[in-house]
Amino acid sequence: MSVPLWFFIACLAVVGVKLVRPPLWLVVVLLIGGYLVAGSLLAPTIDPFVK
């Protein structure tokens, strides 16, 4: 059985939010911050650590 990576990460995120119960603003800041960093000049620097 093959599960797409995005689906697996989404499931982990849902379980993590339900278990840890972080504030909504923290979740939003992390999502927006990750999106902005991925499209910035820092992306090539971070890429080797993520892979």
BELDA-V590597 format. One line per field, one symbol per residue. psi: psi as a letter, one per 30 degrees, with the letter a starting at -180 (. if undefined). burial: I if it has 9 or more other C-alpha atoms within 8 Angstrom, else O. Layout:
psi = ???
burial = ???
This chain:
psi = kkkkeeeeeeeeeeeeeeefhlkeeeeeeeeeeeeeefgaffefefeeee.
burial = OOOOOOOIOOOOOOOIIOOOOOOOOOIOOOOOOOOOIOOOOIIOOOOOOOO
